[in-house]
Amino acid sequence: MKNLKYLLLSLSIGLLSCESELEKTYDELGNIPSPIKTDLKYTLVDADYAAIDPTSKTDDYEKYKGIPSEEDAIAKIPAIILNKLVRVEGAIAAVNFNMYRPTATITATTTYEVSDDDYASQGGNIARFKNFSTEADIVRFLKAKFPAAVKGNVIKLSYNYNVSSVATPMTKSFLLNSSLTWESTFTLSAANYTTLGQSFANFSDKAVAEKRIAIYLKSTEKPFANAGDIQSVIYVYSYVPTGGSRINEDTLLQYQYDGNEWKVIPLTTPQTLNFKFKNGVWVSNNIIKYTFVAADYTAAATGLASETTLVNQVANLTSFGNFSRTSGTTGWSDDAMLKAFNVVLKKNFPDAQVDQEFLLTVNVYRGSSTTENFTVVLDTNKNYIYLKE
């Protein structure tokens, strides 16, 4: 038994020594290129959105099954994918997710009737005649009356409005939009629902609501809209949740006029962000992947036509539509390739920002036709250079 204990002790020391030597070897090797040759891909599912804030069952991530901004996605996605994807230094993951527009959601609704004291607080003709004469008057009142309002708040306001010098009672909904300004909405009335073919003052089918409201906006409410105009609409959506009682819910739609018809701006849109596994964590990887098309080879040849050191290379590129990577007089060196990349990228991406990375795929000739990849980045001098890891 005593000998067995010594044997186990010796084995343990040996294993620790091997582990130490292995770590030393890895340190000497430095960064090992990722063996993963293709991007990892992952699409967020409902459970991922719910897990962003596990303490709440009613947060917007879970409610809308999306993330509100690219900045928030960059902050939240690394934790989501940490244990879902292979973790290899240098690996790149393309992550698909839904981005929702916070401004397209109602966060709270308040019903308010303007009082005599409210009119008096505005001074001038508003106080004198106890009515509003312009929408700007109403916006100023809302800003003063509801200073703590946040994006998505809706005020159903009942007030008197000056119509041909007559104080006319009105009720209209106003939305605090993403610019933190109050905008009037088109809120369907009982008569509107009847016109739109509804038996009750609501819609129980969202697709039907979106289609019919779009037709009504063009034919009646906003017939003289200009391309690009945006109109917010509030309607009542009626539904019965599983095992529950009927719910009537104010629902916000935002339409944009394309010059021919009103189209709903989607609440959520699919997005993709790239992440790179670096130093044990996933970090945002802003690389743009771009594959040269026929016009790019032509643009490179045209842009470098005056380069006296590349006469043969340019002639070959013009003839064959690819970069010769042979060692002959028509061969393109890495430095020459970089000149071509600068011509094409500056032409195609004139608004690129400093530090923007590109992974380029180009057609080359190496005894046979193939492709080659290059990674470049825009430096502070607004020139593309090769990216050094």
C-alpha positions in Angstrom: 0.0 0.0 0.0 2.8 2.4 0.9 4.5 1.7 -2.5 1.2 2.4 -4.2 0.9 5.8 -2.6 4.4 6.7 -3.8 3.5 5.5 -7.3 0.4 7.8 -7.3 2.4 10.7 -6.0 5.0 10.3 -8.7 2.4 10.0 -11.4 0.7 13.2 -10.2 4.0 15.1 -10.2 4.7 13.8 -13.7 1.3 15.0 -15.0 1.8 18.4 -13.4 5.2 18.6 -15.0 3.8 17.7 -18.4 1.0 20.3 -18.1 3.6 22.9 -17.2 5.7 22.0 -20.2 2.6 22.0 -22.4 1.7 25.5 -21.3 5.3 26.6 -21.8 5.2 25.2 -25.4 2.0 27.1 -26.2 3.5 30.3 -24.8 6.5 29.8 -27.1 4.3 29.1 -30.1 2.3 32.4 -29.6 -1.0 32.8 -31.4 -1.9 29.8 -33.4 -4.0 30.5 -36.6 -7.6 29.4 -36.3 -8.2 25.9 -37.9 -11.7 27.0 -38.7 -11.7 27.9 -42.4 -15.3 29.0 -42.7 -17.5 31.3 -40.6 -19.4 30.0 -37.7 -23.1 30.9 -38.0 -25.8 31.3 -35.4 -29.3 32.8 -35.3 -30.7 34.0 -32.0 -33.9 32.2 -31.0 -36.7 33.2 -28.6 -34.9 31.8 -25.6 -31.8 33.9 -26.3 -33.8 37.1 -26.2 -35.5 36.0 -23.0 -32.1 35.2 -21.4 -30.7 38.7 -22.0 -32.5 39.8 -18.9 -33.4 36.7 -16.9 -34.8 38.7 -14.0 -37.7 39.9 -16.1 -40.4 38.1 -18.1 -41.9 41.3 -19.6 -38.8 43.1 -20.9 -38.7 44.4 -24.5 -36.1 41.9 -25.6 -38.5 39.1 -24.7 -41.6 40.9 -25.8 -40.4 41.9 -29.3 -37.9 39.0 -29.7 -35.3 41.5 -30.8 -32.6 43.9 -29.8 -33.1 47.7 -30.2 -29.8 48.9 -31.7 -26.6 47.7 -33.1 -24.7 49.1 -30.1 -26.8 47.0 -27.8 -26.4 43.9 -29.9 -22.6 44.3 -29.8 -22.8 44.5 -26.0 -25.3 41.7 -25.5 -24.6 39.0 -28.1 -21.1 37.9 -26.9 -22.5 36.5 -23.7 -25.3 34.8 -25.6 -23.0 32.9 -28.0 -20.1 32.2 -25.6 -21.2 28.7 -24.8 -23.0 28.0 -28.0 -20.1 28.2 -30.5 -16.7 26.6 -30.8 -14.2 28.8 -29.0 -11.1 28.9 -31.1 -8.8 31.9 -31.2 -9.3 33.8 -34.4 -12.7 32.2 -35.2 -15.3 34.4 -36.8 -19.0 34.1 -36.1 -21.8 35.6 -38.2 -24.7 36.1 -35.9 -28.2 36.7 -37.1 -30.7 38.6 -34.9 -33.8 40.8 -35.1 -33.5 44.5 -34.5 -36.7 46.2 -33.4 -37.5 49.9 -33.5 -38.3 51.2 -30.0 -40.0 54.2 -31.6 -42.5 51.9 -33.2 -43.9 50.7 -29.8 -46.2 52.3 -27.3 -44.7 52.3 -23.9 -47.6 54.0 -22.0 -50.9 55.6 -22.8 -52.4 58.5 -20.8 -55.9 60.0 -21.4 -56.0 63.7 -20.5 -58.6 66.5 -20.9 -57.3 70.0 -21.1 -58.8 72.2 -18.3 -59.6 75.9 -18.1 -56.5 76.2 -15.9 -54.4 74.6 -18.6 -55.5 77.1 -21.2 -54.9 79.9 -18.8 -51.3 78.7 -18.2 -50.5 79.1 -21.9 -51.4 82.8 -21.9 -52.3 85.0 -24.9 -55.2 84.0 -27.1 -55.1 80.4 -25.8 -56.0 81.7 -22.3 -58.4 84.2 -23.7 -60.4 81.9 -25.9 -59.7 78.6 -24.1 -58.7 76.8 -27.3 -55.7 75.9 -29.4 -55.4 77.4 -32.9 -52.4 75.4 -34.3 -50.8 72.0 -33.7 -47.7 73.9 -32.6 -49.7 75.3 -29.7 -50.6 71.7 -28.7 -47.0 70.5 -28.9 -45.8 73.4 -26.7 -48.6 72.5 -24.2 -47.7 68.8 -24.1 -44.0 69.6 -23.7 -44.7 71.7 -20.6 -47.5 69.5 -19.2 -45.6 66.2 -19.5 -41.9 67.0 -19.0 -41.2 63.4 -17.7 -42.6 61.6 -20.8 -40.3 59.1 -22.5 -40.1 57.7 -26.0 -43.2 55.8 -27.0 -45.5 57.6 -24.6 -48.9 58.4 -26.1 -51.3 61.1 -24.8 -54.9 60.8 -25.8 -55.7 64.5 -25.6 -59.2 66.0 -25.5 -59.2 69.7 -26.2 -60.9 72.6 -27.9 -59.6 73.6 -31.3 -60.3 76.9 -33.2 -62.2 76.0 -36.3 -63.4 79.1 -38.2 -63.4 81.0 -34.9 -65.5 78.4 -33.2 -64.0 76.4 -30.3 -64.6 72.8 -31.4 -64.1 69.8 -29.1 -61.6 67.3 -30.4 -59.7 64.2 -29.2 -56.4 63.2 -30.8 -53.5 61.1 -29.8 -49.9 62.4 -29.7 -46.8 60.2 -29.7 -43.4 61.2 -28.2 -41.2 60.0 -31.0 -37.5 59.0 -31.2 -36.5 62.7 -31.5 -38.3 63.3 -28.2 -40.8 65.6 -30.0 -44.6 65.2 -29.9 -46.1 64.2 -33.2 -49.8 63.8 -33.9 -51.0 60.4 -35.0 -53.9 59.2 -37.0 -56.0 57.4 -34.5 -58.9 55.4 -35.9 -62.4 56.5 -34.7 -65.5 54.3 -34.5 -66.6 55.8 -37.9 -63.2 54.9 -39.4 -63.6 51.2 -38.4 -67.0 51.1 -40.0 -65.6 52.6 -43.2 -62.8 50.0 -43.1 -65.4 47.2 -43.0 -65.2 46.3 -39.3 -68.2 45.3 -37.3 -66.6 46.6 -34.1 -64.2 49.4 -33.3 -61.1 47.2 -33.6 -59.2 44.8 -35.8 -58.6 41.2 -34.8 -56.3 40.5 -37.7 -53.1 42.6 -37.9 -52.4 41.8 -41.6 -55.9 43.0 -42.5 -55.5 46.2 -40.4 -52.1 47.0 -42.0 -53.5 46.6 -45.6 -56.8 48.4 -45.1 -55.3 51.3 -43.2 -52.7 51.8 -46.0 -55.5 52.1 -48.5 -57.4 54.6 -46.3 -54.3 56.7 -45.9 -53.9 57.1 -49.6 -57.5 57.5 -50.5 -58.8 59.7 -47.7 -56.4 60.7 -44.8 -53.2 61.6 -46.7 -54.0 61.7 -50.5 -51.3 64.3 -51.2 -48.4 62.8 -49.5 -44.8 63.1 -50.8 -42.4 60.2 -51.2 -40.6 59.6 -48.0 -43.4 61.0 -45.7 -44.0 59.0 -42.5 -47.3 58.7 -40.7 -47.9 57.1 -37.3 -51.2 55.3 -36.9 -52.8 53.9 -33.8 -55.5 51.3 -33.9 -57.1 48.8 -31.5 -56.0 45.2 -31.8 -58.4 42.8 -30.2 -57.3 39.2 -29.3 -57.9 36.4 -26.8 -54.7 34.9 -25.3 -54.7 31.2 -24.6 -56.8 30.5 -21.5 -57.5 34.2 -21.0 -60.1 36.9 -21.6 -60.3 39.2 -24.6 -57.8 42.1 -24.7 -58.1 45.3 -26.6 -54.7 46.8 -27.1 -53.6 50.1 -28.7 -51.2 49.2 -31.4 -48.8 51.6 -33.2 -48.0 51.3 -36.9 -45.7 53.6 -38.8 -46.2 53.9 -42.5 -43.9 55.5 -45.2 -45.1 56.7 -48.5 -42.9 55.4 -51.4 -44.4 57.7 -54.0 -47.1 55.2 -55.0 -48.5 53.7 -51.8 -48.2 53.7 -48.0 -46.1 50.8 -46.7 -45.7 49.7 -43.1 -42.2 50.1 -41.7 -41.4 46.7 -40.2 -41.2 46.6 -36.4 -38.3 44.2 -36.6 -35.8 43.6 -39.4 -33.2 40.8 -39.7 -29.6 41.9 -39.1 -26.2 40.2 -39.1 -23.1 41.1 -37.1 -19.7 39.5 -37.2 -17.9 38.6 -34.0 -14.3 37.3 -33.5 -13.1 35.1 -30.8 -10.1 36.9 -29.3 -8.2 36.4 -26.1 -11.0 34.1 -24.7 -14.0 36.3 -25.5 -16.2 37.2 -28.5 -15.7 40.8 -29.7 -17.3 42.8 -32.5 -15.6 42.3 -35.8 -16.6 45.1 -38.2 -15.1 43.4 -41.3 -17.0 43.8 -44.6 -16.7 40.9 -46.9 -16.5 41.9 -50.5 -16.0 39.9 -53.7 -14.8 41.7 -56.8 -17.2 41.8 -59.7 -16.3 42.3 -63.4 -16.6 46.1 -63.1 -14.0 46.2 -60.3 -11.3 44.6 -62.5 -12.1 47.2 -65.2 -12.0 50.0 -62.6 -8.6 48.8 -61.3 -7.1 48.7 -64.8 -8.5 52.1 -65.6 -7.3 53.6 -62.3 -3.8 52.3 -62.6 -3.4 52.9 -66.4 -0.9 55.7 -65.7 1.3 53.6 -63.4 4.5 53.2 -65.4 5.7 50.3 -63.3 2.5 48.3 -63.9 2.1 48.6 -67.7 2.3 44.8 -68.3 0.2 43.9 -65.3 -2.6 46.3 -66.3 -2.5 45.0 -69.9 -2.8 41.5 -68.6 -5.6 42.4 -66.2 -7.5 44.1 -69.1 -7.2 41.0 -71.3 -8.1 38.3 -68.8 -10.1 40.0 -66.1 -8.1 38.6 -63.2 -4.8 39.3 -61.4 -1.9 37.2 -62.5 0.0 36.0 -59.4 2.8 34.4 -61.4 6.4 35.5 -61.2 6.5 36.8 -64.7 6.4 40.4 -65.9 2.6 40.4 -65.8 2.5 39.2 -62.2 0.9 41.3 -59.5 3.0 41.6 -56.3 1.3 42.2 -53.0 2.2 45.9 -53.2 0.7 46.2 -56.6 -2.5 44.4 -55.5 -2.8 46.9 -52.7 -2.8 49.7 -55.2 -5.7 48.0 -57.1 -7.6 47.5 -53.9 -7.3 51.2 -53.0 -8.7 52.2 -56.4 -11.7 49.9 -56.2 -12.6 50.4 -52.5 -12.3 54.2 -52.7 -14.6 54.1 -55.7 -17.2 51.7 -54.2 -17.0 52.7 -50.5 -16.4 56.5 -50.5 -17.9 57.0 -47.1 -15.8 54.3 -45.3 -14.5 55.3 -41.9 -11.0 55.0 -40.5 -10.3 51.4 -39.2 -13.0 49.9 -41.4 -11.8 46.4 -42.4 -12.5 44.5 -45.6 -12.0 40.9 -46.4 -11.6 40.9 -50.2 -12.0 37.9 -52.5 -10.5 38.3 -56.0 -10.0 36.2 -59.0 -6.3 35.3 -59.6 -4.3 33.2 -61.9 -1.6 30.9 -60.5 -1.1 28.5 -63.4 -4.9 28.0 -63.2 -7.8 30.2 -62.3 -8.6 30.4 -58.6 -9.4 33.0 -55.9 -7.4 34.6 -53.2 -8.4 36.5 -50.0 -6.8 39.6 -48.7 -7.6 41.6 -45.5 -7.1 45.4 -45.6 -8.0 48.3 -43.3 -8.5 52.0 -43.9 -5.7 53.9 -42.0 -5.8 57.5 -40.7 -4.4 58.8 -44.0 -7.5 57.4 -45.7 -5.5 54.7 -47.5 -6.0 51.0 -47.4 -3.2 48.9 -45.9 -2.9 45.2 -45.2 -4.2 44.3 -41.8 -1.7 42.8 -39.5 -3.0 40.6 -36.8 
